[in-house]
Amino acid sequence: MVSFSITELIVEIILVAVSLWLVGRWVVGKNANVVHAIWIAVLGVIIAWVIDRFVPIIGGIISLIVWVYLIKRFFATSWMKALIVGIVALIVYYIIHYLVYLLIPTLP
């Protein structure tokens, strides 16, 4: 079983929100704001966690669809732009996560 602390959860949500906001601003424009990025991050992390718990085999695919839908809905964009934001934000997230890990090596 995977355990995590509230601090780790908050750090992950912040990193996801920053990634979504940066990429969303670049791809979508002014419809992508910080508050929407935070909501996408919070809802996405919670919903993905629940889906992965109850549907472990195809949970990743369902989670991906949910993430893209949240981006589409909150950033008021097309499915294609939402998919692009999701993919590029994932790459940006891993880069930011790696840089933060270099600065604070105790993070997972």
Buried (B, 14 or more C-beta within 10 A) or exposed (E): EEEEEEEEBEBBBBBBBBBBBBBBBBBBEEBBBEEBBBBBBBBBBEBBBEBBEEEEEEBEEBBBEBBBBBBBBBBBBEEEBBBBBBEBBBEBBEEBBEEBEEEEEEBE
